[in-house]
Amino acid sequence: MRSYKDQAIIIRSHKLGESDRIITMLTSEHGLKRGVAKGVRKTTSKFGGRLEPFVHASILFHRGRNLDIITQAEVINPHQALREDFRKYLYGEALLEITMKSLQQDQQIPRLFEALSISLECLEQEVKSYELFLSAYELKVCGLIGYRPHLDQCIRCGKSELTKGAFLHLEGGGVICGHCQPSSSGGIAIDEQILRLTRLLLLSSMEEVASLETPPARARDILLLSFAYSEFYLEKPIQSHKVILGQLPPSIRKTPE
Amino acid sequence: MYYTPPIERLIAELARLPGIGPKSAQRLAFHIIKVPLQEAEDLAQAIVEARRKVQFCRRCFNLSEMELCEYCSDSRRDSSLVCVVEEAKDIVAIERTGEFRGLYHVLGGAISPIDGVGPEQLRVNELVSRIKEDKVEEVILATNPSVEGEATALYIANLIRSMGVKATRLASGLPVGGDLEYADEVTLGRALQGRREI
Protein backbone atom coordinates (compact mmCIF):
# COMPACT_ATOMS: atom_id res chain seq x y z
CA MET A 1 0.00 0.00 0.00
CA ARG A 2 1.46 3.32 -1.07
CA SER A 3 -0.86 5.30 1.23
CA TYR A 4 -1.65 4.86 4.89
CA LYS A 5 -3.54 6.75 7.57
CA ASP A 6 -2.52 7.41 11.17
CA GLN A 7 -3.27 9.77 14.03
CA ALA A 8 -0.50 12.22 14.92
CA ILE A 9 0.37 14.98 17.35
CA ILE A 10 2.45 17.64 15.61
CA ILE A 11 5.69 18.42 17.45
CA ARG A 12 7.59 20.87 15.28
CA SER A 13 8.36 21.80 11.70
CA HIS A 14 11.26 22.99 9.58
CA LYS A 15 11.13 25.04 6.40
CA LEU A 16 11.93 23.11 3.24
CA GLY A 17 12.53 24.82 -0.10
CA GLU A 18 10.27 27.68 -1.21
CA SER A 19 6.97 26.75 0.41
CA ASP A 20 7.20 23.27 1.96
CA ARG A 21 7.79 22.11 5.50
CA ILE A 22 9.18 18.97 7.12
CA ILE A 23 6.78 18.10 9.94
CA THR A 24 8.01 16.12 12.96
CA MET A 25 5.17 14.32 14.71
CA LEU A 26 4.40 11.50 17.12
CA THR A 27 2.03 9.06 15.46
CA SER A 28 -0.17 6.53 17.14
CA GLU A 29 0.99 3.48 15.15
CA HIS A 30 4.23 4.47 13.42
CA GLY A 31 6.09 6.19 16.28
CA LEU A 32 8.12 9.35 15.70
CA LYS A 33 7.78 10.34 12.04
CA ARG A 34 8.95 13.10 9.76
CA GLY A 35 6.84 13.90 6.74
CA VAL A 36 6.83 16.52 4.00
CA ALA A 37 3.87 18.91 3.71
CA LYS A 38 4.01 20.46 0.26
CA GLY A 39 3.01 24.11 -0.17
CA VAL A 40 2.04 24.43 3.51
CA ARG A 41 3.67 27.88 3.85
CA LYS A 42 1.48 29.43 1.13
CA THR A 43 -1.52 31.36 2.48
CA THR A 44 -3.79 29.40 0.12
CA SER A 45 -2.51 26.01 1.35
CA LYS A 46 -5.20 23.41 2.02
CA PHE A 47 -3.39 22.48 5.26
CA GLY A 48 -3.73 25.95 6.86
CA GLY A 49 -3.21 25.60 10.61
CA ARG A 50 -3.71 21.83 10.66
CA LEU A 51 0.00 21.03 10.86
CA GLU A 52 0.96 23.46 13.63
CA PRO A 53 2.55 22.23 16.91
CA PHE A 54 0.10 20.72 19.46
CA VAL A 55 -2.51 19.82 16.82
CA HIS A 56 -3.83 16.25 17.12
CA ALA A 57 -4.85 15.24 13.61
CA SER A 58 -5.73 12.31 11.44
CA ILE A 59 -3.17 12.27 8.65
CA LEU A 60 -2.99 10.51 5.29
CA PHE A 61 0.58 9.73 4.22
CA HIS A 62 1.90 8.70 0.84
CA ARG A 63 5.12 6.69 0.99
CA GLY A 64 8.05 8.63 -0.43
CA ARG A 65 11.62 7.62 -1.27
CA ASN A 66 13.14 9.20 1.85
CA LEU A 67 10.38 10.98 3.73
CA ASP A 68 6.68 10.22 3.42
CA ILE A 69 4.43 12.92 1.92
CA ILE A 70 1.50 14.29 3.92
CA THR A 71 -1.43 14.41 1.52
CA GLN A 72 -4.38 15.12 3.86
CA ALA A 73 -4.86 16.28 7.43
CA GLU A 74 -8.04 16.46 9.49
CA VAL A 75 -8.02 18.05 12.96
CA ILE A 76 -9.14 15.88 15.89
CA ASN A 77 -8.16 18.33 18.65
CA PRO A 78 -6.35 21.64 17.94
CA HIS A 79 -5.46 22.10 21.65
CA GLN A 80 -6.43 25.72 21.19
CA ALA A 81 -6.02 26.67 24.87
CA LEU A 82 -2.27 26.02 24.62
CA ARG A 83 -2.01 28.83 22.03
CA GLU A 84 -3.95 31.31 24.13
CA ASP A 85 -2.03 31.20 27.40
CA PHE A 86 1.73 31.87 27.41
CA ARG A 87 2.50 29.59 30.38
CA LYS A 88 0.53 26.70 28.91
CA TYR A 89 2.40 27.19 25.62
CA LEU A 90 5.76 27.20 27.40
CA TYR A 91 5.14 23.98 29.32
CA GLY A 92 3.34 22.39 26.34
CA GLU A 93 6.43 22.93 24.19
CA ALA A 94 8.53 21.22 26.88
CA LEU A 95 6.19 18.19 26.78
CA LEU A 96 6.62 18.02 22.99
CA GLU A 97 10.41 18.34 23.15
CA ILE A 98 10.90 15.70 25.82
CA THR A 99 8.67 13.32 23.83
CA MET A 100 10.58 13.96 20.61
CA LYS A 101 13.98 13.51 22.27
CA SER A 102 12.98 10.26 23.97
CA LEU A 103 12.59 8.56 20.57
CA GLN A 104 14.67 7.81 17.50
CA GLN A 105 13.22 8.31 14.02
CA ASP A 106 10.41 5.73 13.36
CA GLN A 107 10.80 4.35 16.88
CA GLN A 108 7.54 3.33 18.53
CA ILE A 109 7.08 3.16 22.31
CA PRO A 110 3.77 1.75 23.50
CA ARG A 111 1.61 4.19 25.51
CA LEU A 112 3.75 7.26 24.71
CA PHE A 113 1.24 8.64 22.19
CA GLU A 114 -1.57 8.16 24.71
CA ALA A 115 0.54 9.75 27.47
CA LEU A 116 1.25 12.85 25.37
CA SER A 117 -2.34 13.17 24.19
CA ILE A 118 -3.73 12.93 27.74
CA SER A 119 -1.09 15.31 29.10
CA LEU A 120 -1.82 17.98 26.48
CA GLU A 121 -5.54 17.68 27.24
CA CYS A 122 -4.85 18.05 30.99
CA LEU A 123 -2.59 21.05 30.36
CA GLU A 124 -5.46 22.77 28.55
CA GLN A 125 -7.52 22.52 31.76
CA GLU A 126 -6.61 24.03 35.12
CA VAL A 127 -3.16 23.01 36.36
CA LYS A 128 -2.30 23.93 39.96
CA SER A 129 1.47 23.59 39.64
CA TYR A 130 3.01 23.64 36.15
CA GLU A 131 6.38 22.70 37.62
CA LEU A 132 4.99 19.51 39.19
CA PHE A 133 3.05 18.73 36.00
CA LEU A 134 6.16 18.90 33.80
CA SER A 135 8.29 17.02 36.35
CA ALA A 136 5.74 14.19 36.45
CA TYR A 137 5.62 13.97 32.65
CA GLU A 138 9.41 13.90 32.29
CA LEU A 139 9.84 11.19 34.93
CA LYS A 140 6.99 9.13 33.44
CA VAL A 141 8.53 9.38 29.95
CA CYS A 142 11.86 8.20 31.42
CA GLY A 143 9.88 5.29 32.86
CA LEU A 144 8.29 4.46 29.50
CA ILE A 145 11.71 4.26 27.80
CA GLY A 146 12.99 1.98 30.57
CA TYR A 147 14.59 4.36 33.06
CA ARG A 148 11.97 4.73 35.76
CA PRO A 149 13.70 6.21 38.82
CA HIS A 150 13.84 3.86 41.83
CA LEU A 151 12.67 5.98 44.74
CA ASP A 152 11.22 3.39 47.15
CA GLN A 153 14.39 1.99 48.63
CA CYS A 154 18.13 2.58 48.60
CA ILE A 155 19.53 1.17 45.34
CA ARG A 156 22.69 0.00 47.22
CA CYS A 157 21.48 -1.63 50.46
CA GLY A 158 17.78 -2.09 49.67
CA LYS A 159 16.58 -0.44 52.88
CA SER A 160 13.32 1.45 52.49
CA GLU A 161 13.95 3.60 55.61
CA LEU A 162 15.59 6.72 54.26
CA THR A 163 15.48 8.69 57.50
CA LYS A 164 19.12 9.82 57.43
CA GLY A 165 18.57 11.74 54.22
CA ALA A 166 18.52 10.56 50.63
CA PHE A 167 20.50 11.37 47.51
CA LEU A 168 19.41 10.97 43.91
CA HIS A 169 22.13 9.04 42.13
CA LEU A 170 21.76 9.66 38.38
CA GLU A 171 24.03 6.83 37.19
CA GLY A 172 22.33 4.38 39.55
CA GLY A 173 18.85 5.50 38.46
CA GLY A 174 17.49 5.98 41.97
CA VAL A 175 18.02 7.06 45.56
CA ILE A 176 20.84 6.15 47.91
CA CYS A 177 20.44 6.35 51.67
CA GLY A 178 22.63 8.52 53.92
CA HIS A 179 24.60 5.43 55.10
CA CYS A 180 25.53 4.25 51.59
CA GLN A 181 26.23 7.69 50.13
CA PRO A 182 30.01 8.12 49.91
CA SER A 183 30.98 11.75 50.38
CA SER A 184 32.61 12.03 46.95
CA SER A 185 29.99 10.36 44.71
CA GLY A 186 28.09 13.56 43.95
CA GLY A 187 24.45 12.51 44.36
CA ILE A 188 21.79 15.26 44.55
CA ALA A 189 20.58 15.68 48.14
CA ILE A 190 16.79 15.45 48.45
CA ASP A 191 14.72 15.94 51.58
CA GLU A 192 11.98 13.61 52.73
CA GLN A 193 9.09 15.77 51.49
CA ILE A 194 10.55 16.10 48.01
CA LEU A 195 11.13 12.36 47.90
CA ARG A 196 7.54 11.66 49.01
CA LEU A 197 6.10 14.10 46.48
CA THR A 198 8.25 12.73 43.63
CA ARG A 199 7.04 9.19 44.43
CA LEU A 200 3.47 10.50 44.36
CA LEU A 201 4.05 12.08 40.93
CA LEU A 202 5.16 8.71 39.56
CA LEU A 203 2.17 6.90 41.01
CA SER A 204 -0.49 9.45 40.04
CA SER A 205 -2.21 9.88 36.69
CA MET A 206 -1.59 13.16 34.84
CA GLU A 207 -5.17 14.22 35.70
CA GLU A 208 -4.33 13.75 39.40
CA VAL A 209 -0.97 15.52 39.04
CA ALA A 210 -2.75 18.55 37.56
CA SER A 211 -4.57 19.07 40.86
CA LEU A 212 -1.49 18.67 43.11
CA GLU A 213 -0.09 21.72 44.88
CA THR A 214 3.10 22.41 46.80
CA PRO A 215 5.05 25.53 47.85
CA PRO A 216 6.71 27.12 44.75
CA ALA A 217 10.28 26.62 46.02
CA ARG A 218 9.67 22.88 46.50
CA ALA A 219 8.05 22.62 43.06
CA ARG A 220 11.15 24.29 41.61
CA ASP A 221 13.46 21.80 43.39
CA ILE A 222 11.48 18.87 41.98
CA LEU A 223 11.61 20.49 38.54
CA LEU A 224 15.41 20.81 38.74
CA LEU A 225 15.61 17.18 39.87
CA SER A 226 13.51 15.92 36.97
CA PHE A 227 15.46 18.10 34.49
CA ALA A 228 18.76 16.60 35.69
CA TYR A 229 17.34 13.07 35.55
CA SER A 230 15.75 13.33 32.09
CA GLU A 231 18.75 15.05 30.48
CA PHE A 232 21.04 12.37 31.95
CA TYR A 233 19.03 9.47 30.50
CA LEU A 234 18.02 11.05 27.20
CA GLU A 235 21.69 12.03 26.72
CA LYS A 236 20.59 15.24 25.00
CA PRO A 237 20.21 18.80 26.22
CA ILE A 238 16.55 19.84 26.42
CA GLN A 239 16.37 23.37 24.99
CA SER A 240 13.06 24.29 26.62
CA HIS A 241 14.50 23.65 30.12
CA LYS A 242 16.59 26.82 30.13
CA VAL A 243 13.67 28.90 28.76
CA ILE A 244 11.39 27.55 31.51
CA LEU A 245 13.97 28.25 34.23
CA GLY A 246 14.31 31.80 32.91
CA GLN A 247 10.54 32.29 33.19
CA LEU A 248 10.15 31.04 36.78
CA PRO A 249 8.93 33.75 39.20
CA PRO A 250 12.01 35.80 40.30
CA SER A 251 11.43 34.81 43.96
CA ILE A 252 12.21 31.14 43.23
CA ARG A 253 14.54 31.47 40.24
CA LYS A 254 17.72 29.47 40.69
CA THR A 255 20.26 28.13 38.23
CA PRO A 256 20.60 24.33 38.10
CA GLU A 257 23.64 22.90 39.88
CA MET B 1 39.59 15.32 -3.01
CA TYR B 2 37.74 14.95 -6.32
CA TYR B 3 37.85 18.52 -7.65
CA THR B 4 40.64 21.04 -7.98
CA PRO B 5 41.14 22.92 -4.64
CA PRO B 6 39.45 26.27 -5.63
CA ILE B 7 36.26 24.43 -6.66
CA GLU B 8 36.37 22.27 -3.51
CA ARG B 9 36.61 25.45 -1.43
CA LEU B 10 33.75 27.12 -3.31
CA ILE B 11 31.52 24.05 -2.82
CA ALA B 12 32.41 23.92 0.89
CA GLU B 13 31.61 27.63 1.37
CA LEU B 14 28.30 27.41 -0.52
CA ALA B 15 27.28 24.31 1.44
CA ARG B 16 27.48 26.39 4.64
CA LEU B 17 24.53 28.52 3.48
CA PRO B 18 21.09 27.68 4.94
CA GLY B 19 19.03 25.29 2.82
CA ILE B 20 22.01 24.39 0.62
CA GLY B 21 23.11 20.77 0.72
CA PRO B 22 26.24 19.28 -0.89
CA LYS B 23 24.46 18.57 -4.22
CA SER B 24 23.00 22.10 -4.50
CA ALA B 25 26.38 23.58 -3.54
CA GLN B 26 28.02 21.58 -6.32
CA ARG B 27 25.37 22.74 -8.84
CA LEU B 28 25.82 26.41 -7.84
CA ALA B 29 29.62 26.13 -7.92
CA PHE B 30 29.54 24.75 -11.47
CA HIS B 31 27.14 27.50 -12.52
CA ILE B 32 29.53 30.13 -11.14
CA ILE B 33 32.46 28.53 -12.98
CA LYS B 34 30.53 28.61 -16.28
CA VAL B 35 29.32 32.27 -16.17
CA PRO B 36 31.49 35.13 -17.54
CA LEU B 37 34.15 36.34 -15.10
CA GLN B 38 32.44 39.76 -14.75
CA GLU B 39 29.21 38.14 -13.52
CA ALA B 40 31.11 36.12 -10.90
CA GLU B 41 32.95 39.25 -9.76
CA ASP B 42 29.65 41.19 -9.49
CA LEU B 43 28.23 38.43 -7.27
CA ALA B 44 31.31 38.39 -5.03
CA GLN B 45 31.28 42.18 -4.79
CA ALA B 46 27.55 42.28 -3.95
CA ILE B 47 28.08 39.80 -1.11
CA VAL B 48 31.03 41.73 0.35
CA GLU B 49 29.31 45.12 -0.06
CA ALA B 50 26.08 43.96 1.60
CA ARG B 51 28.00 42.40 4.47
CA ARG B 52 30.20 45.49 5.01
CA LYS B 53 27.61 48.24 4.59
CA VAL B 54 24.42 46.81 6.07
CA GLN B 55 23.91 47.15 9.82
CA PHE B 56 21.01 47.05 12.27
CA CYS B 57 19.05 50.28 12.77
CA ARG B 58 19.87 51.65 16.24
CA ARG B 59 16.20 52.15 17.07
CA CYS B 60 14.13 49.44 15.36
CA PHE B 61 16.77 46.83 14.35
CA ASN B 62 15.70 46.88 10.71
CA LEU B 63 18.53 46.36 8.20
CA SER B 64 19.97 49.69 7.11
CA GLU B 65 22.99 51.37 5.56
CA MET B 66 22.74 54.26 8.04
CA GLU B 67 22.60 54.35 11.84
CA LEU B 68 18.84 54.95 11.58
CA CYS B 69 16.81 53.13 8.91
CA GLU B 70 14.72 54.96 6.29
CA TYR B 71 11.51 54.57 8.37
CA CYS B 72 12.97 55.72 11.69
CA SER B 73 14.58 58.77 10.07
CA ASP B 74 11.36 59.80 8.26
CA SER B 75 9.80 62.60 10.37
CA ARG B 76 6.42 62.26 8.57
CA ARG B 77 5.85 58.85 10.16
CA ASP B 78 3.74 58.49 13.33
CA SER B 79 6.17 57.63 16.13
CA SER B 80 3.36 56.89 18.62
CA LEU B 81 2.46 53.77 16.61
CA VAL B 82 4.90 50.83 16.57
CA CYS B 83 4.45 47.65 14.56
CA VAL B 84 6.35 44.66 16.02
CA VAL B 85 7.56 42.08 13.48
CA GLU B 86 9.68 38.93 13.74
CA GLU B 87 12.14 39.61 10.90
CA ALA B 88 13.25 42.62 8.83
CA LYS B 89 11.74 41.02 5.70
CA ASP B 90 8.26 41.28 7.30
CA ILE B 91 8.59 45.10 7.13
CA VAL B 92 8.71 44.88 3.34
CA ALA B 93 5.48 42.85 3.30
CA ILE B 94 3.69 45.45 5.47
CA GLU B 95 5.11 48.39 3.50
CA ARG B 96 3.78 46.87 0.27
CA THR B 97 0.22 47.30 1.58
CA GLY B 98 0.70 51.09 1.82
CA GLU B 99 -1.66 51.08 4.84
CA PHE B 100 0.78 51.68 7.67
CA ARG B 101 2.42 55.02 8.51
CA GLY B 102 3.94 54.26 11.89
CA LEU B 103 7.36 52.86 12.88
CA TYR B 104 8.60 49.28 13.26
CA HIS B 105 10.41 47.10 15.78
CA VAL B 106 12.18 43.92 14.65
CA LEU B 107 12.31 41.23 17.35
CA GLY B 108 14.76 38.93 15.58
CA GLY B 109 12.57 35.81 15.79
CA ALA B 110 9.77 34.33 17.87
CA ILE B 111 9.68 32.63 21.26
CA SER B 112 10.26 28.93 20.64
CA PRO B 113 11.29 26.98 23.77
CA ILE B 114 11.91 23.80 21.74
CA ASP B 115 14.65 25.72 19.86
CA GLY B 116 15.97 27.29 23.08
CA VAL B 117 14.62 30.73 22.15
CA GLY B 118 13.07 32.58 25.08
CA PRO B 119 12.19 36.27 25.49
CA GLU B 120 15.81 36.97 26.54
CA GLN B 121 17.09 35.94 23.12
CA LEU B 122 14.78 38.45 21.36
CA ARG B 123 14.79 42.27 21.37
CA VAL B 124 11.95 42.50 23.89
CA ASN B 125 13.82 44.60 26.48
CA GLU B 126 14.76 47.07 23.73
CA LEU B 127 11.06 47.34 22.80
CA VAL B 128 10.08 48.03 26.40
CA SER B 129 12.74 50.78 26.74
CA ARG B 130 11.60 52.28 23.44
CA ILE B 131 7.96 52.36 24.53
CA LYS B 132 8.98 54.25 27.69
CA GLU B 133 11.30 56.71 25.96
CA ASP B 134 9.38 57.45 22.73
CA LYS B 135 5.90 57.88 24.29
CA VAL B 136 4.39 55.09 22.21
CA GLU B 137 0.56 54.89 22.42
CA GLU B 138 -0.18 51.74 20.43
CA VAL B 139 1.84 48.62 19.65
CA ILE B 140 0.63 46.45 16.76
CA LEU B 141 1.80 42.87 17.21
CA ALA B 142 2.45 41.61 13.69
CA THR B 143 4.27 38.39 14.50
CA ASN B 144 3.45 35.40 12.27
CA PRO B 145 0.06 33.70 12.85
CA SER B 146 1.91 30.50 13.86
CA VAL B 147 1.92 28.94 17.35
CA GLU B 148 5.31 30.57 18.07
CA GLY B 149 4.21 33.95 16.72
CA GLU B 150 0.98 33.87 18.74
CA ALA B 151 2.88 33.01 21.93
CA THR B 152 5.33 35.86 21.32
CA ALA B 153 2.44 38.28 20.77
CA LEU B 154 0.78 37.06 24.01
CA TYR B 155 3.99 37.52 25.98
CA ILE B 156 4.59 41.06 24.69
CA ALA B 157 0.93 42.05 25.08
CA ASN B 158 1.00 41.01 28.77
CA LEU B 159 4.20 42.98 29.27
CA ILE B 160 3.11 46.25 27.65
CA ARG B 161 -0.48 46.26 28.88
CA SER B 162 0.88 46.73 32.40
CA MET B 163 2.59 49.90 31.08
CA GLY B 164 -0.76 51.37 30.03
CA VAL B 165 0.00 51.07 26.31
CA LYS B 166 -2.62 49.77 23.86
CA ALA B 167 -1.63 46.40 22.35
CA THR B 168 -3.36 45.23 19.16
CA ARG B 169 -2.92 42.12 17.04
CA LEU B 170 -3.19 41.71 13.27
CA ALA B 171 -6.53 40.10 12.36
CA SER B 172 -6.41 36.56 11.05
CA GLY B 173 -8.97 34.71 9.00
CA LEU B 174 -9.75 33.50 5.53
CA PRO B 175 -7.37 34.30 2.68
CA VAL B 176 -8.81 36.45 -0.12
CA GLY B 177 -9.68 34.22 -3.08
CA GLY B 178 -9.81 31.02 -0.97
CA ASP B 179 -12.69 28.51 -0.68
CA LEU B 180 -14.53 28.29 2.65
CA GLU B 181 -14.83 24.48 2.39
CA TYR B 182 -11.04 24.11 2.38
CA ALA B 183 -10.45 26.40 5.39
CA ASP B 184 -9.00 24.58 8.39
CA GLU B 185 -10.80 24.57 11.72
CA VAL B 186 -8.32 26.88 13.48
CA THR B 187 -8.41 29.59 10.77
CA LEU B 188 -12.19 29.40 10.33
CA GLY B 189 -12.67 29.57 14.11
CA ARG B 190 -10.50 32.70 14.23
CA ALA B 191 -12.39 34.24 11.32
CA LEU B 192 -15.68 33.67 13.17
CA GLN B 193 -14.32 35.14 16.41
CA GLY B 194 -13.00 38.22 14.60
CA ARG B 195 -16.09 38.80 12.41
CA ARG B 196 -17.16 42.41 11.89
CA GLU B 197 -20.32 44.22 10.96
CA ILE B 198 -20.73 45.33 7.33
Boltz contact constraints between the chains, C-beta under 6 A:
constraints:
  - contact:
      token1: [A, 12]
      token2: [B, 114]
      max_distance: 6.0
  - contact:
      token1: [A, 43]
      token2: [B, 175]
      max_distance: 6.0
  - contact:
      token1: [A, 44]
      token2: [B, 175]
      max_distance: 6.0
  - contact:
      token1: [A, 44]
      token2: [B, 178]
      max_distance: 6.0
  - contact:
      token1: [A, 46]
      token2: [B, 182]
      max_distance: 6.0
  - contact:
      token1: [A, 48]
      token2: [B, 184]
      max_distance: 6.0
  - contact:
      token1: [A, 48]
      token2: [B, 187]
      max_distance: 6.0
  - contact:
      token1: [A, 49]
      token2: [B, 184]
      max_distance: 6.0
  - contact:
      token1: [A, 49]
      token2: [B, 186]
      max_distance: 6.0
  - contact:
      token1: [A, 49]
      token2: [B, 187]
      max_distance: 6.0
  - contact:
      token1: [A, 50]
      token2: [B, 184]
      max_distance: 6.0
  - contact:
      token1: [A, 52]
      token2: [B, 147]
      max_distance: 6.0
  - contact:
      token1: [A, 53]
      token2: [B, 147]
      max_distance: 6.0
  - contact:
      token1: [A, 75]
      token2: [B, 185]
      max_distance: 6.0
  - contact:
      token1: [A, 78]
      token2: [B, 186]
      max_distance: 6.0
  - contact:
      token1: [A, 83]
      token2: [B, 147]
      max_distance: 6.0
  - contact:
      token1: [A, 83]
      token2: [B, 150]
      max_distance: 6.0
  - contact:
      token1: [A, 86]
      token2: [B, 151]
      max_distance: 6.0
  - contact:
      token1: [A, 86]
      token2: [B, 154]
      max_distance: 6.0
  - contact:
      token1: [A, 86]
      token2: [B, 155]
      max_distance: 6.0
  - contact:
      token1: [A, 89]
      token2: [B, 151]
      max_distance: 6.0
  - contact:
      token1: [A, 90]
      token2: [B, 113]
      max_distance: 6.0
  - contact:
      token1: [A, 93]
      token2: [B, 113]
      max_distance: 6.0
  - contact:
      token1: [A, 93]
      token2: [B, 114]
      max_distance: 6.0
  - contact:
      token1: [A, 97]
      token2: [B, 114]
      max_distance: 6.0
  - contact:
      token1: [A, 239]
      token2: [B, 114]
      max_distance: 6.0
  - contact:
      token1: [A, 239]
      token2: [B, 115]
      max_distance: 6.0
  - contact:
      token1: [A, 239]
      token2: [B, 116]
      max_distance: 6.0
  - contact:
      token1: [A, 240]
      token2: [B, 113]
      max_distance: 6.0
  - contact:
      token1: [A, 240]
      token2: [B, 114]
      max_distance: 6.0
  - contact:
      token1: [A, 243]
      token2: [B, 113]
      max_distance: 6.0
  - contact:
      token1: [A, 243]
      token2: [B, 118]
      max_distance: 6.0
  - contact:
      token1: [A, 246]
      token2: [B, 118]
      max_distance: 6.0
  - contact:
      token1: [A, 246]
      token2: [B, 120]
      max_distance: 6.0
